[in-house]
Amino acid sequence: MDNQSPLYVDVIVPRRLHRPFTYVVPPAFRREMAVGQRVVVPFGSATLQAIVVALCSHPPVGTPTKRMKEVLSLLKRDQSEEIGPSQLQLSQWLSERYLAPWGQCVKLLLPPAASAKKPRTKYVLSTQGATHPATLPPVRAWNAQPQFLKELRAGLDTGTSSVVVLQASSNDRLSCLIHGVGELLCRKRRILVVVGEVDRAKELVEVLRDTNHMNIVLLHSGLSARARAIAWQTAQSDATDVVVGTRSSIFAPLRDIGLIWVEGEDNPALKEEHVPRYHARDVAHHRATLEKAALVLASSHPSLECIRSAELDQATHVIVPNQSTPPHTEVVDLRDFPRGTLLTPPMLDGIRQAMASGSLVTLYLNRKGYASLLSCRACGQVPRCPSCSLALSFHKKVLRLMCHSCGYATALPEVCAACHAPCLEPVGAGTERIEESLRQYFPHVRIGRMDRDTVQRESQVDALGTLIRAGEIDVVIGTQMLFPRGRMPLSGFVGILNADTGLHLPDFRSAEHTYHALQDAVALCRSGNEGKVLIQTILPNHHAIAAVVERNPALFLRPELEFRRALDYPPFSHLIQLTISGRLEDRVKDIAEKWVSALHREITAVSVKTGNSNQVAGGPVISTVPGPVTVLGPTPAPVSRLRQRHHWHVLVKSRRQEDVRKVVQATLSDMEQLSRRGDLKLTVDVDPISML
């Protein structure tokens, strides 16, 4: 194509827009223009960086070429790496998979410096640009390492292997990872390791560096802008062997990847909370396919989605045996004690015995503060956050009521705001109340607390760990902040004070989350005769609790999978949660109802085209229409008001991922236009991990 013939490019701009835009390429740029090239284009009254996604010799049909704008400049290639075809494919898949604007997805693949407030870049300007203003039970189980390596080799040879690793200690899994690294280095391919927490990423970097003497890059959002940019650039180097990082590192520009290892694949931290709301585990699966790399999903307690994949032979399930003997575990039925009992006699005996032997005691309760709420004995009213629909938590030490969602805080009232009776009393227990109660029984006990009230920085975590190792702490009381590996030394006694708290949440995954949390709490205890775990609960026979006490995963998996199958929830279906929020509840409700009607129309239209007239059975809150897609709602969200905005939910589900996505996508554009008229916000969460 000569320099005089017109050339057009389709570009993606970093805006909440789903489609590309077409621009004319000036003759001076035509030799250098390529797919993946970063360019600068006029966009409305602004000037934006964009990514070229296609080269065209003709403009789109029906487009008036006289009104088309030119590319202003292109970024010099010696200052930035182009986005390769596989990365563009990944960004497009991300957009389609999570119903997110393509431009938002492309931003994840750009070097961090590109999104800095003052990027130091040089441009080659056109004439126009120079004058333009700048504006289940396991399927298979083997001996750990030999079989793991066999599966890994198969993946390297075929580029199609997916391995799930269940029920292992962190040391065993780490051993597998080290073996895997050796295999990959021999084949001159690189490794990408993705974890949920920064602490775990740092730990892996140190162990891998000491064991294999490799060139490793650490990449996470906690780095400064400059450090992150350097790490991103280093990851592109041929000298880099391994990239280890948190969620966003799944997009690292690493070449010739032979293995993607996702550590703790069930960790909620792997799910992005903002657009695009991707799950790093699922992105890892797709990237491994594009890169022809082996994929390992490792966890001490795999998600039901991974277990189901192994059931269907979509992945090989390898159990890495834990060689240590588990601690003795007992359960205490709280129904045998007066209501409100915090520390039962068996719990106190366990604490006393451990302290007498000089062993560390850990008490786990996933609720901070002194009490969950205050309640008036006279009228039953509960002080609530003025911006949210949540009850305010009582923090006794500072005599304040606080909202754990928006941060609102107020002084402790002397009387009930509703009936003016001086009858407010605390209900439920938090870590602060447990500390107070413990001091009543053991006045001289040395206590360390780990929750968001007492620990905000990693330096405080390190300081607490130092005190424990020095023998300056007798008892640690904490929330799930205790769980990241390596934070706390192992204890001789672990007390779980209210094991069923999470089971009462309005989320179909509440049992799974509770089961995993209890396993993590048990893992804080020493093994064998050196450790003891005591679990307090009012539901000792619940399958999530019984499975932990009996150390039998099947006791949890069988009933939980039956429950999910009966109600058609994941892993047997795919969900999209739609959230409508705004300051006026009537307006929010109206748009939610219109969205449900639009979804019904789309499902009916698809059903008529395909001739599918099957009815989906449902209960009183389930709207059923012909076809394989079910719509639930609209209903107020469990937390119906948050930060002065009302929230309503609609849930769309289907056994086929593509069906549910197509139905929602067909309604999205019209609903976004409607929402712009009333200060409303629409949120689309594909495969949500929380229904709250």
C-alpha positions in Angstrom: 0.0 0.0 0.0 1.7 3.3 -1.1 1.8 6.3 1.1 -0.7 8.2 -0.9 -3.6 5.7 -0.6 -5.9 6.3 2.3 -5.4 4.1 5.4 -7.7 3.8 8.4 -7.2 2.4 11.8 -9.7 1.1 14.4 -8.6 2.2 17.9 -9.7 1.5 21.5 -9.8 4.5 23.8 -9.5 4.2 27.6 -13.2 5.1 28.3 -16.2 3.2 29.4 -17.1 2.5 25.7 -17.6 -1.0 24.2 -16.7 -0.3 20.6 -13.6 0.8 18.6 -13.5 4.1 16.7 -12.1 4.7 13.2 -9.5 7.3 12.4 -7.5 8.4 9.3 -3.8 7.7 9.3 -1.7 10.6 8.0 0.8 9.6 5.2 3.8 10.2 7.6 2.7 7.4 9.9 1.7 4.7 7.5 5.0 2.8 7.4 5.1 2.6 11.2 1.5 1.9 11.9 0.7 -1.6 13.3 -1.8 -3.4 15.3 -0.9 -2.8 19.0 0.7 0.5 18.3 -0.1 3.2 20.9 -1.3 6.5 19.3 -2.8 9.8 20.3 -6.2 10.8 18.8 -8.6 13.6 19.2 -11.7 12.5 21.1 -14.4 15.1 21.5 -12.8 18.0 23.2 -10.0 15.8 24.7 -6.8 14.3 23.4 -6.4 10.6 24.4 -3.9 7.8 24.1 -5.4 4.8 22.2 -4.5 1.4 21.0 -4.7 0.3 17.4 -6.7 -2.9 17.1 -7.1 -3.1 13.3 -5.8 -1.6 10.0 -8.2 -1.0 7.2 -7.9 0.1 3.6 -11.6 1.3 3.6 -13.6 3.1 6.2 -16.7 1.4 7.7 -19.7 1.2 5.3 -21.8 4.4 5.6 -19.2 6.4 7.4 -18.8 10.0 6.0 -15.0 10.2 5.4 -15.0 14.0 5.3 -15.9 14.1 9.0 -13.3 11.5 10.1 -10.5 12.8 12.2 -6.8 12.0 11.9 -4.4 10.3 14.2 -2.5 13.1 15.9 0.7 11.2 16.8 2.1 7.9 17.7 4.2 6.8 20.7 7.8 6.2 19.8 8.5 2.4 19.9 11.8 2.8 21.7 9.9 4.1 24.7 7.1 1.6 24.9 6.5 -2.0 23.9 3.6 -2.7 21.6 0.7 -4.7 22.8 1.0 -8.1 21.0 -1.8 -10.0 19.2 -2.2 -12.4 22.1 -2.6 -9.5 24.6 -5.1 -7.9 22.4 -7.0 -11.2 22.1 -6.9 -11.4 25.9 -8.3 -7.9 26.3 -11.1 -8.5 23.8 -12.0 -11.8 25.6 -12.0 -9.9 28.9 -14.4 -7.4 27.5 -16.7 -10.0 26.2 -16.5 -12.3 29.2 -17.2 -9.7 31.8 -19.4 -7.4 29.7 -16.9 -4.6 30.3 -15.8 -1.7 28.0 -12.9 -2.9 25.8 -11.1 0.3 26.6 -11.2 -0.4 30.3 -9.8 -3.9 29.6 -6.9 -2.7 27.4 -5.8 -0.4 30.2 -4.9 -3.5 32.3 -2.3 -4.4 29.6 -0.6 -1.0 29.4 2.6 -0.2 31.3 1.7 1.6 34.6 3.5 4.8 33.5 1.0 5.1 30.7 -1.8 5.9 33.2 0.4 8.1 35.4 -0.8 11.7 35.9 2.3 13.1 34.2 3.7 10.6 31.8 7.1 11.4 30.4 6.6 10.4 26.8 7.8 11.7 23.4 5.6 11.9 20.4 6.0 12.1 16.6 3.6 14.8 15.6 1.7 15.3 12.4 1.1 18.8 11.0 -2.4 18.8 12.4 -1.2 17.4 15.7 1.4 20.2 16.1 -1.4 22.8 16.1 -4.1 20.8 17.9 -4.8 22.1 21.5 -3.7 19.5 24.1 -6.6 18.7 26.2 -16.7 -33.0 45.5 -14.6 -36.1 46.5 -11.4 -36.0 44.5 -11.6 -37.6 41.1 -8.1 -38.9 41.1 -5.3 -38.9 43.7 -1.7 -39.8 43.4 1.6 -39.6 45.1 2.2 -35.9 45.0 5.3 -34.8 43.2 5.8 -37.6 40.6 2.3 -37.3 39.3 2.4 -33.5 39.5 5.5 -33.4 37.4 4.0 -35.9 34.9 0.9 -33.7 34.5 3.1 -30.6 34.2 5.3 -32.2 31.5 2.1 -33.2 29.6 1.0 -29.6 29.8 4.3 -28.3 28.5 4.1 -30.7 25.5 0.5 -30.1 24.6 -0.3 -26.6 26.0 -3.6 -27.9 27.2 -3.1 -29.2 30.7 -4.9 -27.9 33.8 -4.0 -29.2 37.2 -5.9 -28.7 40.4 -3.8 -29.2 43.6 -6.5 -30.1 47.3 -5.8 -30.5 50.8 -2.1 -29.8 51.3 0.1 -27.9 53.5 1.7 -24.7 52.2 5.1 -26.4 52.3 4.0 -29.3 50.2 2.5 -27.0 47.5 5.6 -24.8 47.6 7.7 -27.9 47.0 5.6 -28.7 44.0 6.0 -25.2 42.7 9.8 -25.4 43.1 9.8 -28.7 41.1 7.7 -27.0 38.5 10.1 -24.1 38.2 13.0 -26.5 37.5 11.0 -28.2 34.8 10.2 -24.9 33.1 13.7 -23.5 33.2 15.1 -26.6 31.6 12.7 -26.0 28.7 13.6 -22.2 28.6 10.1 -21.1 29.3 8.9 -18.6 31.9 6.6 -18.8 34.9 3.9 -16.5 36.1 2.8 -17.0 39.7 -0.4 -15.2 40.9 -1.4 -15.0 44.6 -4.0 -13.1 46.6 -1.9 -11.2 49.2 1.2 -9.1 48.9 2.8 -10.9 51.9 2.4 -14.3 50.2 3.9 -12.9 47.0 7.0 -11.6 48.9 7.4 -14.9 50.7 7.3 -16.9 47.4 9.9 -14.5 45.9 12.3 -15.1 48.7 11.9 -18.9 48.7 12.2 -19.2 44.9 15.2 -16.9 44.7 17.0 -18.8 47.5 16.2 -22.2 46.0 16.6 -21.7 42.3 18.8 -18.6 42.0 16.5 -17.2 39.3 15.8 -13.7 38.1 12.4 -12.9 39.7 10.2 -9.9 39.3 7.7 -8.9 42.1 4.7 -7.1 40.8 1.8 -5.7 42.9 -0.3 -2.6 43.4 1.4 -1.7 46.7 4.5 -0.7 44.8 5.1 3.0 44.1 4.3 4.2 40.6 7.9 4.3 39.6 8.7 0.9 41.1 5.7 -0.7 39.4 6.7 0.8 36.1 10.3 -0.6 36.5 8.9 -4.0 37.5 6.6 -4.0 34.4 9.5 -3.1 32.1 11.7 -5.7 33.7 9.1 -8.4 33.2 9.5 -7.8 29.4 13.2 -8.6 29.5 14.5 -11.9 28.2 16.5 -12.2 31.4 13.4 -12.5 33.6 12.6 -16.1 34.6 9.6 -15.6 36.9 7.0 -13.0 37.7 5.3 -13.3 41.1 2.5 -10.9 42.0 -1.0 -10.3 43.1 -4.2 -10.2 41.1 -3.3 -7.7 38.4 0.0 -9.5 37.6 -2.0 -11.9 35.5 -1.6 -9.3 32.8 2.2 -8.9 33.2 4.0 -8.7 29.8 5.9 -11.9 30.3 7.0 -13.7 27.1 7.1 -17.4 26.4 5.1 -18.5 29.4 5.3 -22.2 30.1 3.4 -22.3 33.4 0.8 -20.1 35.2 0.5 -21.0 38.8 -2.5 -19.6 40.8 -1.8 -20.0 44.5 -5.0 -20.0 46.7 -7.4 -20.1 43.7 -10.4 -19.8 46.0 -9.1 -16.6 47.6 -11.7 -13.8 47.2 -8.8 -11.3 46.7 -8.4 -12.7 43.2 -11.7 -11.1 42.2 -11.5 -7.5 41.0 -14.1 -5.2 42.6 -14.0 -2.6 39.9 -14.6 -2.6 36.1 -13.7 -4.9 34.6 -14.7 -7.3 37.4 -12.5 -10.2 36.4 -11.4 -13.2 38.4 -7.6 -13.8 38.1 -8.2 -17.5 38.2 -10.4 -17.5 35.1 -8.2 -15.0 33.3 -5.3 -17.3 34.0 -7.1 -20.2 32.4 -7.7 -18.2 29.2 -4.2 -16.8 29.1 -2.7 -20.2 29.5 -4.8 -21.4 26.5 -3.5 -18.5 24.4 0.1 -18.9 25.5 -0.1 -22.8 25.2 1.1 -22.9 28.9 0.3 -25.4 31.7 -2.0 -24.1 34.4 -1.9 -25.1 38.0 -4.6 -24.0 40.5 -3.4 -24.6 44.0 -5.3 -24.3 47.2 -5.6 -25.9 50.7 -9.4 -25.9 50.1 -10.3 -25.7 46.4 -13.4 -23.9 45.3 -16.4 -26.0 44.3 -15.9 -24.7 40.8 -12.5 -26.3 40.6 -13.7 -29.5 42.2 -16.5 -29.7 39.6 -14.0 -29.1 36.8 -12.1 -32.1 38.0 -15.3 -34.1 38.2 -16.0 -33.4 34.6 -12.4 -34.3 33.6 -11.7 -30.8 32.5 -8.8 -30.8 34.9 -6.5 -33.3 36.6 -7.0 -33.3 40.4 -3.8 -34.0 42.3 -3.8 -34.3 46.1 -0.6 -33.4 47.8 -0.6 -35.3 51.1 0.1 -33.5 54.3 2.6 -35.6 56.2 1.8 -34.0 59.6 -0.8 -35.3 62.1 -3.7 -32.9 62.4 -4.4 -31.4 65.9 -7.1 -32.9 68.1 -10.3 -31.1 67.4 -13.5 -30.9 69.6 -16.8 -29.1 69.3 -18.8 -27.3 72.0 -22.5 -26.9 71.6 -23.4 -23.4 72.8 -27.0 -24.4 73.2 -25.9 -26.2 76.4 -24.9 -22.9 78.0 -26.8 -19.7 78.9 -27.5 -17.5 75.9 -24.7 -15.0 75.3 -22.0 -17.1 76.8 -18.7 -16.0 75.2 -16.1 -18.2 76.8 -17.5 -21.6 77.8 -15.9 -23.7 80.6 -14.2 -26.0 78.1 -12.8 -23.0 76.2 -11.5 -21.5 79.5 -9.9 -24.9 80.4 -8.2 -25.1 77.0 -6.8 -21.6 77.4 -5.7 -22.2 81.0 -3.9 -25.5 80.1 -2.1 -23.9 77.1 -0.9 -20.9 79.1 0.3 -23.2 81.9 2.5 -25.1 79.4 3.8 -21.9 77.9 2.0 -22.4 74.6 0.6 -19.6 72.5 -3.3 -19.3 72.5 -5.1 -18.0 69.4 -8.8 -17.1 69.6 -10.6 -16.5 66.3 -13.8 -14.5 65.8 -14.5 -12.8 62.5 -16.1 -9.7 64.0 -14.2 -6.7 65.3 -15.4 -4.1 67.8 -17.0 -4.7 71.2 -20.5 -5.7 70.0 -22.4 -6.2 66.8 -25.0 -3.6 67.7 -26.8 -1.9 70.6 -30.5 -2.8 71.1 -33.1 -1.0 73.3 -34.6 -3.4 75.9 -37.7 -1.2 76.0 -38.7 -0.9 72.3 -36.3 -3.1 70.5 -34.9 -0.3 68.2 -31.3 -0.5 67.0 -29.2 2.6 66.2 -28.4 2.6 62.5 -26.1 4.4 60.2 -27.8 7.5 58.6 -26.1 6.7 55.3 -26.5 3.0 55.2 -29.1 0.4 56.3 -26.7 -1.3 58.6 -26.8 -1.4 62.4 -23.9 0.6 64.0 -21.3 -1.5 65.8 -20.3 -0.6 69.4 -16.7 0.1 70.1 -16.4 0.3 73.9 -12.8 1.5 74.1 -13.5 4.7 72.3 -17.2 4.8 73.3 -18.3 5.2 69.8 -20.8 3.6 67.4 -19.3 2.9 64.0 -20.5 1.9 60.5 -18.1 -0.7 59.1 -19.2 0.1 55.6 -18.9 3.8 55.2 -16.9 4.8 58.2 -19.6 6.9 59.9 -19.0 7.3 63.7 -20.9 8.9 66.5 -20.7 9.2 70.2 -22.4 6.6 72.4 -26.0 7.7 73.1 -27.2 7.7 76.6 -30.9 6.9 75.7 -32.7 5.3 72.9 -33.4 7.7 70.1 -36.9 6.2 69.5 -38.4 5.9 73.0 -35.8 7.8 75.1 -35.4 5.0 77.5 -31.9 4.5 79.0 -32.0 0.8 78.1 -29.4 0.3 75.4 -27.4 -2.8 75.7 -24.8 -4.6 73.6 -25.8 -7.6 71.5 -23.3 -10.0 70.0 -19.6 -10.1 70.5 -16.6 -8.7 68.7 -12.8 -9.1 69.3 -12.8 -6.1 71.7 -15.5 -7.7 73.9 -13.6 -11.1 73.9 -10.5 -9.3 75.1 -12.4 -7.7 78.0 -14.0 -10.9 79.0 -10.7 -12.8 78.8 -9.1 -10.3 81.2 -11.8 -10.9 83.7 -10.8 -14.5 83.9 -7.1 -14.0 83.5 -6.2 -10.5 84.9 -2.5 -10.8 84.1 -2.8 -12.2 80.6 -0.8 -10.5 77.9 -3.1 -10.1 74.9 -2.4 -9.1 71.3 -5.3 -8.2 69.0 -5.3 -8.4 65.2 -8.2 -6.7 63.5 -8.8 -3.5 61.5 -9.1 -1.5 64.7 -5.7 -2.4 66.0 -3.7 -3.1 62.8 -3.7 -0.9 59.8 -0.1 -1.3 58.5 2.2 -4.2 57.8 4.7 -2.9 60.2 2.2 -3.4 63.0 1.7 -7.0 61.9 5.5 -7.5 62.0 5.7 -5.9 65.4 3.0 -8.2 66.9 4.7 -11.2 65.3 8.0 -10.2 66.9 6.4 -9.9 70.4 4.9 -13.4 70.0 8.2 -15.0 69.0 9.9 -13.3 71.9 7.3 -14.8 74.3 5.8 -11.4 75.2 2.3 -12.4 74.2 0.1 -15.1 75.8 -3.1 -14.9 73.7 -3.8 -13.5 70.2 -7.4 -12.5 69.4 -8.1 -11.9 65.8 -10.3 -11.9 62.7 -9.5 -13.4 59.3 -6.4 -11.0 59.3 -4.7 -13.9 61.2 -4.9 -16.2 58.2 -2.3 -15.2 55.6 0.5 -17.7 55.9 3.6 -16.8 57.9 1.9 -13.9 59.8 1.6 -15.7 63.1 3.6 -18.5 64.8 1.6 -21.7 65.3 -0.4 -22.0 68.6 -0.7 -24.8 71.1 -4.4 -24.0 71.5 -6.9 -22.5 68.9 -10.3 -21.5 70.0 -13.0 -20.7 67.4 -15.5 -18.7 69.4 -18.6 -18.7 67.1 -18.1 -21.0 64.2 -21.6 -20.4 62.6 -21.5 -16.6 62.4 -21.0 -16.6 58.6 -23.6 -19.3 58.0 -26.4 -16.8 58.5 -25.5 -14.4 55.7 -27.9 -14.2 52.7 -25.3 -15.7 50.3 -25.5 -19.2 48.7 -21.7 -19.5 49.2 -21.9 -18.8 53.0 -21.3 -22.5 53.9 -18.3 -22.7 51.6 -16.8 -19.5 52.9 -17.3 -20.7 56.5 -15.8 -24.1 55.7 -12.7 -22.5 54.3 -12.4 -20.1 57.1 -12.6 -22.8 59.7 -9.9 -24.8 57.9 -7.7 -21.8 57.9 -8.3 -21.3 61.7 -7.4 -24.9 62.4 -4.2 -24.5 60.3 -3.1 -21.9 63.0 -2.6 -24.8 65.4 0.4 -27.1 65.9 0.0 -30.6 64.6 -0.5 -33.8 66.6 -0.4 -33.9 70.3 1.2 -30.5 70.5 -2.0 -28.8 69.5 -5.7 -28.7 70.3 -8.6 -26.9 68.5 -12.0 -26.1 70.2 -14.9 -25.0 68.2 -17.9 -23.3 69.8 -21.2 -23.3 67.8 -25.0 -23.6 68.0 -24.9 -25.7 64.8 -22.5 -28.6 65.6 -24.2 -30.8 63.0 -24.0 -28.4 60.1 -22.0 -30.0 57.3 -19.5 -27.1 57.1 -18.6 -27.6 60.8 -18.9 -31.4 61.0 -16.5 -31.8 58.0 -13.8 -29.7 59.8 -14.3 -31.6 63.1 -14.2 -35.0 61.5 -11.4 -33.9 59.0 -13.5 -35.4 56.2 -14.0 -33.1 53.1 -16.7 -35.5 51.8 -19.0 -34.6 54.7 -19.0 -31.0 53.3 -18.8 -31.6 49.6 -21.7 -34.1 49.1 -24.5 -32.1 50.8 -23.2 -28.8 49.5 -23.0 -30.0 45.9 -26.5 -31.5 46.2 -27.8 -28.2 47.5 -26.2 -26.2 44.7 -27.5 -28.7 42.1 -31.0 -28.6 43.5 -31.2 -24.8 43.3 -29.2 -24.5 40.1 -26.4 -22.5 41.6 -22.7 -22.6 40.6 -20.8 -24.8 39.9 -23.9 -26.1 38.0 -24.9 -22.7 36.5 -23.5 -19.3 35.7 -24.6 -16.1 37.3 -24.6 -12.4 36.5 -25.6 -10.1 39.3 -27.0 -6.7 38.2 -27.1 -3.9 40.7 -28.9 -0.6 40.3 -28.1 2.2 42.8 -29.2 5.8 43.3 -30.3 8.3 45.8 -34.0 8.0 45.1 -35.4 4.5 45.9 -38.5 4.8 43.7 -36.3 5.7 40.7 -34.0 2.8 41.5 -36.8 0.3 41.8 -38.4 1.6 38.6 -35.2 1.0 36.6 -34.7 -2.4 38.2 -38.2 -3.4 37.1 -37.7 -2.1 33.6 -34.4 -4.0 33.4 -36.2 -7.3 34.4 -38.9 -6.6 31.8 -36.2 -6.1 29.1 -34.5 -9.3 30.2 -37.8 -11.2 29.9 -38.4 -9.8 26.4 -35.0 -10.8 25.3 -35.3 -14.3 26.7 -38.7 -14.7 25.0 -37.3 -13.5 21.7 -34.4 -15.9 21.8 -36.8 -18.7 22.8 -39.1 -18.0 19.9 -36.1 -18.1 17.4 -34.8 -21.3 18.8 -38.1 -23.0 19.4 -37.2 -23.6 23.1 -40.3 -23.4 25.2 -39.1 -25.2 28.3 -40.3 -23.7 31.6 -37.9 -23.4 34.4 -39.3 -24.3 37.8 -39.2 -21.5 40.4 -40.4 -20.2 43.7 -42.2 -17.0 44.6 -39.3 -14.7 43.8 -38.3 -16.4 40.6 -39.7 -15.0 37.3 -39.7 -17.8 34.7 -39.9 -17.4 30.9 -39.4 -19.8 28.0 -35.8 -20.7 27.6 -32.8 -21.8 29.7 -32.2 -18.4 31.4 -33.8 -17.6 34.7 -34.3 -14.1 36.2 -34.6 -13.6 40.0 -35.8 -10.3 41.4 -35.7 -7.3 41.4 -35.3 -7.1 45.2 -33.5 -4.7 47.6 -29.9 -5.7 48.1 -29.1 -7.4 51.5 -27.5 -4.0 52.4 -30.2 -2.0 50.8 -28.8 1.5 51.5 -25.1 2.2 51.5 -23.5 5.7 51.6 -26.8 7.4 51.0 -27.5 5.3 47.9 -30.3 2.7 47.6 -29.3 -0.6 46.0 -31.5 -3.2 44.2 -30.4 -6.5 42.8 -31.4 -8.6 39.8 -29.9 -12.1 39.4 -29.7 -13.8 36.0 -28.6 -17.4 35.8 -28.3 -20.2 33.2 -26.5 -23.5 32.8 -24.8 -22.1 29.7 -22.4 -19.3 30.3 -22.9 -17.8 26.8 -26.7 -17.7 27.1 -26.8 -15.7 30.3 -24.1 -13.3 29.0 -25.9 -12.7 25.6 -29.2 -12.0 27.3 -27.7 -9.4 29.6 -25.5 -7.8 26.9 -28.6 -7.4 24.7 -30.2 -5.2 27.3 -27.2 -3.3 28.6 -27.0 -0.4 26.1 -30.7 0.6 26.5 -30.5 0.4 30.3 -27.3 2.5 30.4 -29.1 5.2 28.4 -32.1 5.1 30.8 -29.8 5.3 33.9 -28.1 8.5 32.7 -31.4 10.5 33.3 -31.6 9.9 37.1 -28.2 9.9 38.7 -28.2 6.1 38.6 -25.4 3.6 38.5 -25.6 0.2 36.9 -23.2 -2.6 37.9 -22.7 -5.8 36.0 -20.9 -8.5 38.0 -20.3 -11.7 36.0 -19.7 -14.8 38.2 -20.0 -12.8 41.5 -18.2 -14.3 44.5 -20.4 -12.6 47.0 -24.2 -11.9 46.9 -24.1 -9.2 49.6 
